[in-house]
Amino acid sequence: MAPYDWPIDTENYPVMRIVTPRNVEMCAIYGMSFAYYSLKERLPIILTKVIDYLSREGSKIKSANSASDEDIRGYIQYITKLKNDLVTNKKYDLLTVDTPEARKWNEWISNTENQYYFTNIWVFSECYVYRRLREGCELSKGLQNFDPFDEQKEQSFVNSLEPMCVVADKLMTMLPPSDKDKRKADFMTLLKICLWANKCDLSLSLGEQVTLNSADGSSGVKKIIDPFQIVNDLKDKLLVDDTAKISDLVVTKAEAVARAIEGNTNLKTKCSCNRLATLAGLPPCKQECCEEAKPSEEGATEGEAQQVPCPGKLTVPPAVMFDVVCDNAGYELFADLCLAHFLVSQNIVKKVRFHVKRIPWFVSDVTPRDFKYVIRSCAQASYSREVPMESKPEGEAEAAEPEGLRSVNSNNLANLGGIWRKLVDDGTFVVMCDDFWTSPHVYKDMKQHDPDLYRKLQFAVAVMFKGDLNYRKLLGERNCNPTLGFEAALQGFTPAPLIALRTVKADLVCGLPKGKWEQLNGIDDKWMEKGDYGVIQLCAKTEALRASERPCAPGGEVDDV
């Protein structure tokens, strides 16, 4: 790993002045690692900004949440202690709220070998800080529903209206049925739009606003921000590009699943045995899992009652579904919605399931409220701007003089917002928020800690994981050799074909061509922390969907947005 130039405090912290060794878990004990820098510098700043927000906007927060002065003061004191514990490398405190999820956290804390911020695995300590930040709200009477990052996320959306309008205009030309070649090209383009949208990460920027860049035009007027031009401009920064393979696999797999569903008589029932199946496309009923269905109200006799399949016993997915494990709200979620709309509109899949965080997480991660906010704000968008057309460079065949104005407005963006609301309402878009996504566990351990979620993912044609935290968890927070293949780096986590879209913001990566990592380090030894480079990777290997030996879960974690 490339060394970093921040000061390394070996007197007050149990750290070594070395980079993270190969094939070990990321940890802050390695002082030249981004893990050390994150816990020593980045997280304390993020916590300080939450305190500043509470102090600066206390009246507004009280009014919006029916909170009291005592609530605000108590939360500030709670965060101040949390920050002090972090910067002084105290032992983790157990959570004091009494919920099933909090009790699990306390079990994980008690069972971890290293219960200190700087000596435990980096991802555990980071996730623990954000879980504690949420606990401070849970312990307050008036801040139960407060999101300490809401202002930043909403401002990020407003700042990204222009590129969203540009993408919305182009997306409208991609939605009508098209031939295979155009469909594949559009699919690949939208994957790249989703990738570079991941640059807009408020946790990396310490809460400062991040937008796609736009240079000034020759007239001195700021150019219209065009994400499609950005995709072209950044083509050399895309280190691994599996978009063609992804398009082919998703289409082929979706067609195969559709044929399997059509030929599977076990799915042709009038109801489902629990909410997990409902979110997959079957209407609900009240009977117990796997019991014989009651006669219908339309006159069916006892002998006509059908056996209802338990989702745990299904060996064919109940619907053709594509899953997105979301990262950032705002522009990135908008891009994910565009891809989802395209997949449905082209009849590639019937449903798209969005996996979001139940609680505020890593500053800008999507929560159910953020999902609803983005769709509502798109539907209500009002934006318009005109700029002079740019002159063609001398020597090009076309005239060198500018021709008129280029305009961008929010008409199509508002139309899309209305359509997406209907797609949520009719169950085509499903929002899910399982607790596992806000646990400290890496994904190779999902089957052990949340086998029900693992099985849900198995129903998908493919699962697209967005962003750096998901990527770190996919790789088990392990500093593997950068040339190690994506499949090997996953360490057996293969519930479905997996897609990773990630701009590089932490010092671990896999699947690079031989010599590429060394080349980039020679150009800029901090390239892995800036988000300037990206990867789009595919693991096609998947575990077969077999009948589960476990009973059905009591219900799916579906959020009503």
C-alpha positions as CSV (number, residue, x, y, z in Angstrom):
1,M,0.0,0.0,0.0
2,A,1.2,3.5,-0.7
3,P,2.3,5.4,2.4
4,Y,0.2,8.5,3.4
5,D,1.6,11.8,4.7
6,W,-0.6,12.4,7.8
7,P,1.1,12.4,11.2
8,I,1.1,9.0,13.0
9,D,0.7,9.1,16.7
10,T,2.5,6.1,18.1
11,E,2.7,7.5,21.6
12,N,-1.0,7.7,22.4
13,Y,-2.3,4.9,20.1
14,P,-1.3,1.2,19.7
15,V,-0.3,1.8,16.1
16,M,2.7,0.9,13.9
17,R,4.3,3.1,11.3
18,I,3.6,0.7,8.5
19,V,1.2,0.1,5.7
20,T,-1.5,-2.6,5.9
21,P,0.2,-6.0,5.1
22,R,-1.2,-8.1,2.3
23,N,-4.1,-10.5,3.0
24,V,-4.9,-9.2,6.5
25,E,-8.0,-7.3,7.6
26,M,-8.0,-3.5,7.4
27,C,-7.3,-2.1,10.9
28,A,-6.2,1.3,12.3
29,I,-3.1,-0.2,14.0
30,Y,-1.5,0.3,10.6
31,G,-0.6,4.0,10.8
32,M,0.0,4.4,7.1
33,S,-3.4,3.1,6.2
34,F,-6.6,4.9,5.3
35,A,-8.2,3.0,8.2
36,Y,-6.0,4.8,10.7
37,Y,-6.6,8.2,9.0
38,S,-10.4,7.6,9.0
39,L,-10.6,6.8,12.7
40,K,-8.1,9.4,13.7
41,E,-9.2,12.3,11.5
42,R,-12.3,11.8,9.4
43,L,-14.8,10.3,11.9
44,P,-14.1,12.9,14.6
45,I,-14.7,15.7,12.1
46,I,-18.0,14.1,11.0
47,L,-19.1,13.9,14.7
48,T,-18.0,17.4,15.3
49,K,-20.1,18.6,12.3
50,V,-23.2,16.9,13.8
51,I,-22.6,18.7,17.1
52,D,-22.2,22.0,15.2
53,Y,-25.5,21.3,13.3
54,L,-27.3,20.6,16.5
55,S,-26.0,23.8,18.0
56,R,-26.6,26.0,15.0
57,E,-30.0,24.7,14.0
58,G,-31.3,23.7,17.4
59,S,-34.6,25.7,17.0
60,K,-35.4,24.3,13.6
61,I,-34.6,20.7,14.7
62,K,-36.8,21.1,17.8
63,S,-39.7,22.4,15.7
64,A,-39.4,19.6,13.1
65,N,-39.1,16.8,15.7
66,S,-41.2,18.2,18.6
67,A,-38.0,18.0,20.6
68,S,-37.0,20.0,23.7
69,D,-33.9,21.9,24.7
70,E,-33.1,19.0,26.9
71,D,-33.2,16.6,24.0
72,I,-30.7,18.7,22.0
73,R,-28.4,19.2,24.9
74,G,-28.5,15.5,25.8
75,Y,-27.7,14.4,22.3
76,I,-24.8,16.9,22.0
77,Q,-23.4,15.5,25.3
78,Y,-23.9,12.0,24.0
79,I,-22.0,12.6,20.8
80,T,-19.3,14.6,22.6
81,K,-18.6,11.5,24.8
82,L,-18.7,9.2,21.8
83,K,-16.1,11.4,20.0
84,N,-13.9,11.6,23.0
85,D,-14.0,7.8,23.4
86,L,-13.1,7.4,19.8
87,V,-10.1,9.8,19.7
88,T,-8.7,8.4,23.0
89,N,-9.2,4.7,21.8
90,K,-11.5,3.7,24.7
91,K,-13.1,0.3,24.9
92,Y,-16.5,0.0,23.2
93,D,-19.5,0.7,25.4
94,L,-22.4,-1.7,25.2
95,L,-25.6,-0.3,23.8
96,T,-28.1,0.7,26.5
97,V,-31.3,0.6,24.4
98,D,-33.2,-2.6,24.8
99,T,-34.2,-3.9,21.4
100,P,-33.6,-7.3,19.7
101,E,-31.2,-5.6,17.2
102,A,-29.3,-3.7,20.1
103,R,-29.0,-7.0,22.0
104,K,-27.4,-8.6,18.9
105,W,-24.9,-5.7,18.7
106,N,-24.0,-6.2,22.4
107,E,-23.4,-9.9,21.7
108,W,-21.1,-9.0,18.8
109,I,-19.2,-6.5,20.9
110,S,-18.8,-8.9,23.7
111,N,-17.6,-11.7,21.3
112,T,-15.1,-9.6,19.4
113,E,-11.5,-10.3,20.3
114,N,-10.5,-6.6,20.2
115,Q,-13.0,-4.3,21.8
116,Y,-11.1,-1.0,21.1
117,Y,-11.6,1.3,18.2
118,F,-8.1,1.2,16.9
119,T,-7.3,-2.5,17.4
120,N,-10.5,-4.0,16.0
121,I,-11.2,-4.5,12.3
122,W,-11.8,-1.0,10.7
123,V,-15.3,-1.8,9.4
124,F,-16.5,-2.9,12.9
125,S,-15.3,0.3,14.5
126,E,-16.8,2.5,11.8
127,C,-20.2,0.7,11.9
128,Y,-20.2,0.8,15.7
129,V,-19.8,4.6,15.7
130,Y,-22.7,5.1,13.4
131,R,-24.8,2.7,15.4
132,R,-24.0,4.6,18.6
133,L,-24.9,7.9,16.8
134,R,-28.3,6.4,16.2
135,E,-28.6,5.2,19.8
136,G,-28.3,8.8,20.9
137,C,-31.5,9.6,19.1
138,E,-33.2,6.4,20.4
139,L,-32.5,7.5,24.0
140,S,-34.0,10.9,23.4
141,K,-37.8,11.5,23.8
142,G,-38.0,14.1,21.0
143,L,-35.3,12.9,18.5
144,Q,-36.6,9.3,17.8
145,N,-37.0,10.1,14.1
146,F,-34.1,12.6,13.7
147,D,-31.6,12.1,11.0
148,P,-28.4,14.1,11.8
149,F,-27.4,14.2,8.1
150,D,-30.8,15.1,6.6
151,E,-29.8,18.7,5.8
152,Q,-26.6,17.6,4.0
153,K,-28.4,15.0,1.9
154,E,-31.2,17.3,0.9
155,Q,-28.7,20.0,-0.1
156,S,-26.8,17.4,-2.1
157,F,-30.0,16.6,-4.1
158,V,-30.6,20.3,-4.8
159,N,-27.0,20.8,-6.0
160,S,-27.4,17.9,-8.4
161,L,-30.6,18.9,-10.1
162,E,-28.9,19.9,-13.4
163,P,-27.2,16.6,-14.1
164,M,-30.4,14.8,-13.1
165,C,-32.3,16.8,-15.7
166,V,-29.8,15.9,-18.4
167,V,-29.9,12.2,-17.5
168,A,-33.7,12.3,-17.3
169,D,-33.9,13.7,-20.9
170,K,-31.7,11.0,-22.2
171,L,-33.4,8.2,-20.2
172,M,-36.7,9.0,-21.9
173,T,-35.1,8.0,-25.2
174,M,-33.9,4.7,-23.7
175,L,-37.3,3.5,-22.3
176,P,-39.2,2.5,-25.5
177,P,-38.7,-1.0,-26.6
178,S,-35.5,-1.3,-28.7
179,D,-33.4,-3.8,-30.6
180,K,-30.8,-5.9,-28.9
181,D,-27.8,-3.8,-29.8
182,K,-29.3,-0.5,-28.6
183,R,-30.6,-2.1,-25.5
184,K,-27.2,-3.5,-24.7
185,A,-25.5,-0.2,-25.4
186,D,-28.0,1.7,-23.2
187,F,-27.7,-0.8,-20.4
188,M,-23.9,-0.4,-20.4
189,T,-24.1,3.4,-20.5
190,L,-26.5,3.4,-17.5
191,L,-24.2,1.2,-15.5
192,K,-21.4,3.7,-16.0
193,I,-23.8,6.6,-15.1
194,C,-24.5,4.7,-11.8
195,L,-20.8,4.1,-11.3
196,W,-19.7,7.8,-11.5
197,A,-22.7,8.9,-9.5
198,N,-20.9,7.1,-6.7
199,K,-18.4,9.9,-6.5
200,C,-21.1,11.9,-4.6
201,D,-20.2,10.5,-1.2
202,L,-20.7,12.8,1.8
203,S,-18.8,10.5,4.2
204,L,-15.6,10.8,2.1
205,S,-16.0,14.5,1.8
206,L,-16.6,14.8,5.6
207,G,-20.1,16.2,4.9
208,E,-19.0,18.8,2.4
209,Q,-21.1,19.0,-0.7
210,V,-19.9,16.9,-3.7
211,T,-21.1,17.4,-7.2
212,L,-20.1,16.4,-10.7
213,N,-17.6,18.9,-12.0
214,S,-18.3,21.3,-14.9
215,A,-15.8,23.6,-16.5
216,D,-16.5,27.1,-17.6
217,G,-17.3,27.5,-21.3
218,S,-15.5,29.8,-23.7
219,S,-18.1,32.5,-22.9
220,G,-17.3,32.4,-19.2
221,V,-20.6,30.8,-18.5
222,K,-20.5,27.5,-16.6
223,K,-21.2,24.6,-18.9
224,I,-24.2,22.4,-18.4
225,I,-23.2,19.3,-16.4
226,D,-23.6,16.4,-18.7
227,P,-23.0,13.0,-17.0
228,F,-22.9,11.2,-20.3
229,Q,-20.0,13.4,-21.4
230,I,-18.4,12.7,-18.0
231,V,-18.7,8.9,-18.7
232,N,-16.7,9.5,-21.9
233,D,-14.2,11.8,-20.3
234,L,-13.5,9.2,-17.5
235,K,-13.2,6.1,-19.7
236,D,-9.5,5.8,-18.9
237,K,-10.3,6.0,-15.1
238,L,-12.5,2.9,-15.4
239,L,-10.0,0.3,-14.2
240,V,-12.2,-2.8,-14.7
241,D,-15.1,-2.7,-17.1
242,D,-17.4,-5.7,-17.1
243,T,-20.4,-3.8,-18.4
244,A,-20.8,-5.9,-21.6
245,K,-20.6,-9.2,-19.6
246,I,-23.1,-7.8,-17.1
247,S,-25.6,-6.8,-19.8
248,D,-25.4,-10.2,-21.5
249,L,-25.7,-12.1,-18.2
250,V,-28.6,-10.2,-16.8
251,V,-30.6,-10.5,-20.0
252,T,-29.8,-14.2,-20.4
253,K,-30.4,-15.1,-16.8
254,A,-33.7,-13.1,-16.7
255,E,-35.0,-15.0,-19.8
256,A,-34.1,-18.3,-18.2
257,V,-35.8,-17.4,-14.9
258,A,-38.9,-16.3,-16.8
259,R,-39.1,-19.6,-18.6
260,A,-38.6,-21.5,-15.4
261,I,-41.4,-19.6,-13.7
262,E,-43.7,-20.2,-16.6
263,G,-43.1,-23.9,-16.4
264,N,-43.3,-24.2,-12.6
265,T,-46.8,-25.0,-11.6
266,N,-46.0,-24.7,-7.9
267,L,-45.9,-20.9,-8.3
268,K,-49.4,-20.7,-9.9
269,T,-51.3,-20.3,-6.7
270,K,-53.7,-17.6,-5.6
271,C,-51.8,-16.6,-2.6
272,S,-48.5,-16.7,-0.8
273,C,-47.5,-18.1,2.6
274,N,-45.8,-15.0,4.0
275,R,-44.6,-11.5,3.3
276,L,-41.3,-12.6,1.9
277,A,-43.2,-14.2,-1.1
278,T,-45.4,-11.2,-1.3
279,L,-42.5,-8.9,-2.0
280,A,-41.4,-11.3,-4.7
281,G,-44.7,-11.0,-6.6
282,L,-47.3,-13.2,-5.0
283,P,-50.4,-11.8,-3.3
284,P,-50.8,-12.3,0.5
285,C,-53.0,-14.6,2.5
286,K,-53.3,-15.4,6.2
287,Q,-52.7,-19.1,6.4
288,E,-49.7,-20.6,8.2
289,C,-46.6,-21.3,6.2
290,C,-46.9,-24.3,3.9
291,E,-50.3,-25.3,5.1
292,E,-53.1,-26.0,2.7
293,A,-54.9,-23.0,1.4
294,K,-58.4,-22.3,2.6
295,P,-61.2,-22.4,0.1
296,S,-61.6,-19.1,-1.7
297,E,-64.6,-16.8,-1.3
298,E,-65.5,-17.4,-4.9
299,G,-67.0,-20.8,-4.2
300,A,-64.0,-23.1,-4.3
301,T,-64.6,-26.3,-2.4
302,E,-62.2,-27.9,0.2
303,G,-60.9,-30.3,-2.4
304,E,-60.0,-27.5,-4.8
305,A,-57.7,-25.8,-2.3
306,Q,-54.2,-25.6,-3.6
307,Q,-51.0,-26.2,-1.7
308,V,-49.2,-22.9,-1.2
309,P,-45.4,-22.9,-1.7
310,C,-43.3,-21.7,1.2
311,P,-40.5,-19.3,-0.1
312,G,-38.1,-21.4,1.9
313,K,-39.0,-24.4,-0.3
314,L,-39.0,-22.6,-3.6
315,T,-36.3,-23.8,-6.1
316,V,-37.5,-21.3,-8.8
317,P,-37.6,-17.6,-8.0
318,P,-41.2,-16.3,-7.7
319,A,-40.5,-13.4,-10.1
320,V,-37.8,-12.0,-12.4
321,M,-36.1,-9.6,-10.1
322,F,-33.0,-7.4,-10.0
323,D,-31.6,-6.2,-6.7
324,V,-29.7,-3.0,-5.9
325,V,-27.8,-2.7,-2.6
326,C,-27.8,1.1,-2.4
327,D,-25.1,3.4,-1.2
328,N,-25.6,7.2,-1.4
329,A,-28.9,9.2,-1.5
330,G,-29.4,12.1,-3.8
331,Y,-27.9,11.9,-7.3
332,E,-26.6,8.4,-6.9
333,L,-30.0,7.0,-5.9
334,F,-31.5,8.9,-8.8
335,A,-29.1,7.1,-11.2
336,D,-29.9,3.7,-9.6
337,L,-33.6,4.5,-10.2
338,C,-32.9,5.3,-13.8
339,L,-31.2,1.9,-14.3
340,A,-34.1,0.2,-12.5
341,H,-36.7,1.9,-14.7
342,F,-34.8,0.9,-17.8
343,L,-34.7,-2.7,-16.8
344,V,-38.4,-2.8,-16.2
345,S,-39.3,-0.7,-19.2
346,Q,-37.3,-3.0,-21.5
347,N,-39.1,-6.0,-19.9
348,I,-35.8,-7.5,-18.8
349,V,-37.1,-7.8,-15.2
350,K,-40.5,-7.5,-13.6
351,K,-39.3,-6.1,-10.2
352,V,-36.4,-4.2,-8.8
353,R,-35.7,-4.5,-5.0
354,F,-33.7,-1.6,-3.4
355,H,-31.9,-2.6,-0.2
356,V,-31.4,0.5,1.9
357,K,-30.3,1.3,5.5
358,R,-32.9,1.3,8.2
359,I,-31.1,4.1,10.1
360,P,-28.9,7.1,9.1
361,W,-25.6,5.5,8.1
362,F,-22.2,6.8,6.9
363,V,-23.6,10.3,6.4
364,S,-25.2,9.9,3.0
365,D,-26.4,6.3,2.7
366,V,-30.0,5.8,1.6
367,T,-32.7,5.3,4.2
368,P,-36.4,4.7,3.5
369,R,-37.1,8.4,4.1
370,D,-34.3,9.4,1.6
371,F,-35.8,7.1,-1.0
372,K,-39.2,8.7,-0.6
373,Y,-37.6,12.2,-0.6
374,V,-35.7,11.6,-3.8
375,I,-38.8,10.4,-5.7
376,R,-41.0,13.2,-4.3
377,S,-38.4,15.8,-5.1
378,C,-37.9,14.6,-8.6
379,A,-41.7,14.8,-9.2
380,Q,-41.8,18.3,-7.8
381,A,-38.6,19.5,-9.5
382,S,-38.5,23.0,-11.0
383,Y,-35.2,23.8,-12.8
384,S,-34.3,25.5,-16.0
385,R,-31.0,26.9,-17.5
386,E,-29.7,28.0,-20.9
387,V,-26.1,28.4,-21.9
388,P,-24.6,29.4,-25.3
389,M,-23.6,26.4,-27.5
390,E,-19.9,25.8,-27.5
391,S,-17.9,26.5,-30.7
392,K,-16.4,23.5,-32.4
393,P,-12.6,23.2,-32.3
394,E,-10.8,24.5,-35.3
395,G,-10.1,21.9,-37.9
396,E,-13.4,19.9,-37.3
397,A,-15.7,19.5,-40.3
398,E,-18.6,21.4,-38.8
399,A,-18.7,25.2,-38.6
400,A,-16.6,26.7,-35.8
401,E,-19.3,29.2,-34.8
402,P,-21.6,28.5,-31.9
403,E,-25.2,27.8,-32.8
404,G,-27.9,29.2,-30.5
405,L,-28.5,28.1,-26.9
406,R,-28.4,24.7,-25.1
407,S,-31.2,24.5,-22.5
408,V,-31.9,22.0,-19.8
409,N,-35.1,21.8,-17.7
410,S,-36.8,19.5,-15.2
411,N,-39.9,18.5,-17.3
412,N,-38.8,14.9,-17.9
413,L,-37.3,14.7,-14.4
414,A,-40.7,15.5,-12.9
415,N,-42.4,13.0,-15.2
416,L,-40.0,10.3,-14.1
417,G,-40.7,11.1,-10.4
418,G,-44.4,10.6,-11.0
419,I,-43.8,7.3,-12.8
420,W,-41.5,6.0,-10.0
421,R,-44.1,6.8,-7.4
422,K,-46.5,4.6,-9.3
423,L,-43.9,1.8,-9.6
424,V,-43.4,1.9,-5.9
425,D,-47.2,1.8,-5.3
426,D,-47.8,-1.1,-7.6
427,G,-44.9,-3.2,-6.2
428,T,-42.6,-3.0,-9.2
429,F,-40.1,-1.1,-7.1
430,V,-39.7,-2.6,-3.6
431,V,-37.8,-0.9,-0.8
432,M,-36.2,-3.3,1.8
433,C,-34.2,-2.5,4.9
434,D,-32.9,-5.5,6.7
435,D,-30.8,-5.0,9.9
436,F,-27.9,-6.9,8.4
437,W,-26.9,-3.9,6.2
438,T,-26.3,-1.8,9.4
439,S,-24.4,-4.6,11.2
440,P,-20.6,-4.8,11.4
441,H,-20.4,-8.1,9.5
442,V,-18.7,-8.7,6.1
443,Y,-20.7,-10.4,3.4
444,K,-18.9,-13.8,3.5
445,D,-20.5,-14.2,6.9
446,M,-24.1,-13.2,5.8
447,K,-25.3,-16.8,5.6
448,Q,-24.2,-17.4,9.2
449,H,-25.7,-14.2,10.6
450,D,-28.7,-13.6,8.4
451,P,-29.6,-16.7,6.3
452,D,-33.0,-15.3,5.5
453,L,-31.5,-12.3,3.8
454,Y,-29.0,-14.5,2.0
455,R,-32.0,-16.5,0.6
456,K,-33.8,-13.4,-0.5
457,L,-30.8,-12.4,-2.6
458,Q,-30.8,-15.8,-4.2
459,F,-34.1,-15.0,-5.8
460,A,-32.5,-12.2,-7.8
461,V,-31.3,-12.4,-11.4
462,A,-28.3,-10.4,-10.2
463,V,-27.4,-8.2,-7.2
464,M,-25.7,-4.9,-7.8
465,F,-23.6,-3.6,-4.8
466,K,-22.9,0.1,-4.9
467,G,-20.1,2.0,-3.3
468,D,-17.0,1.7,-1.1
469,L,-18.5,0.3,2.1
470,N,-20.3,-2.5,0.2
471,Y,-17.1,-3.2,-1.7
472,R,-15.1,-3.5,1.5
473,K,-17.6,-5.9,3.0
474,L,-17.7,-7.9,-0.2
475,L,-13.9,-8.3,0.0
476,G,-14.2,-9.2,3.7
477,E,-12.3,-6.0,4.6
478,R,-9.2,-7.9,3.6
479,N,-6.2,-6.2,1.9
480,C,-5.9,-8.8,-0.9
481,N,-3.5,-8.7,-3.8
482,P,-4.9,-6.1,-6.2
483,T,-4.6,-8.7,-9.1
484,L,-6.7,-11.3,-7.2
485,G,-9.9,-12.0,-9.2
486,F,-13.2,-10.7,-8.0
487,E,-14.7,-14.2,-7.5
488,A,-11.8,-15.3,-5.4
489,A,-11.9,-12.1,-3.4
490,L,-15.5,-12.7,-2.4
491,Q,-14.4,-15.7,-0.3
492,G,-17.5,-17.9,-1.2
493,F,-20.2,-15.2,-1.0
494,T,-22.2,-16.1,-4.1
495,P,-26.0,-16.0,-3.4
496,A,-26.6,-14.7,-7.0
497,P,-24.5,-13.2,-9.8
498,L,-22.8,-10.2,-8.1
499,I,-22.1,-6.8,-9.6
500,A,-19.9,-4.3,-7.9
501,L,-19.9,-0.6,-8.9
502,R,-17.5,1.4,-6.9
503,T,-15.3,4.5,-7.2
504,V,-12.2,3.7,-5.2
505,K,-12.1,5.5,-1.8
506,A,-10.3,3.1,0.4
507,D,-7.0,1.3,0.1
508,L,-8.2,-2.2,-1.0
509,V,-9.1,-3.4,-4.5
510,C,-9.1,-6.6,-6.5
511,G,-9.3,-7.7,-10.1
512,L,-6.8,-5.2,-11.6
513,P,-4.6,-6.1,-14.5
514,K,-1.0,-7.0,-13.6
515,G,1.1,-3.9,-13.1
516,K,-1.8,-1.5,-13.0
517,W,-1.7,-0.9,-9.2
518,E,2.0,-0.2,-9.3
519,Q,1.5,2.2,-12.3
520,L,-1.2,4.2,-10.6
521,N,0.9,4.4,-7.4
522,G,3.7,5.9,-9.5
523,I,1.4,8.6,-10.8
524,D,-0.3,9.4,-7.4
525,D,0.2,7.5,-4.2
526,K,-3.1,8.8,-2.9
527,W,-5.2,7.6,-5.8
528,M,-7.1,5.0,-3.7
529,E,-8.6,7.6,-1.4
530,K,-10.0,10.2,-3.9
531,G,-12.7,8.4,-5.8
532,D,-11.2,9.4,-9.1
533,Y,-11.0,5.8,-10.4
534,G,-13.7,3.2,-10.6
535,V,-14.4,-0.5,-11.2
536,I,-17.4,-2.3,-12.6
537,Q,-17.0,-6.0,-11.8
538,L,-19.0,-9.1,-12.2
539,C,-18.9,-12.5,-10.5
540,A,-21.2,-14.8,-12.5
541,K,-20.8,-17.8,-10.2
542,T,-23.8,-18.5,-8.0
543,E,-25.0,-21.0,-5.5
544,A,-27.9,-23.1,-6.7
545,L,-31.3,-22.2,-5.2
546,R,-32.3,-25.3,-3.2
547,A,-35.1,-26.0,-0.8
548,S,-34.1,-24.6,2.6
549,E,-34.0,-26.9,5.7
550,R,-34.9,-23.8,7.8
551,P,-38.6,-22.7,8.4
552,C,-39.8,-19.6,6.6
553,A,-39.0,-16.3,8.2
554,P,-42.0,-14.7,9.9
555,G,-42.0,-11.8,7.4
556,G,-39.9,-9.9,4.9
557,E,-38.3,-6.6,5.9
558,V,-40.2,-4.4,3.5
559,D,-40.5,-0.7,4.1
560,D,-43.6,1.2,3.2
561,V,-42.6,4.3,1.3
